[in-house]
Amino acid sequence: MDHYQPNRSCYCMRCRSRGLMGPAVLITLGVLFLLSEFGVAHFERTWPILLIVIGLVKVLAGNLDTTGHVDYIAPAPPPGTPPAPPQNPETRQVDHV
Ligand SMILES: [Zn+2]
């Protein structure tokens, strides 16, 4: 696979891992605030753990298996929509005033 593009309707391991970041950040923040409330470790000293968790989740997600991955296919435009004109700057006409 040359270029991986996430697809919400795919159920391969890497596409499913997209939902891990939010819960991981919330759980980490909760634990850090809890430790701060109990006086175990103040948040001003432990907040870098949040960055470490984000990095770990990204490294983990980036290395998961993509077996069975289904590439995203853009939905077809509704019927009756004219096709977009080609954008070629070399053939573009410029009106001189
Ligand atoms: Zn996938």
Residues whose N, C-alpha, C, O or C-beta is under 5 A from the ligand:
A	BS01	ZN	C10 Y11 C12 C15 H69 V70
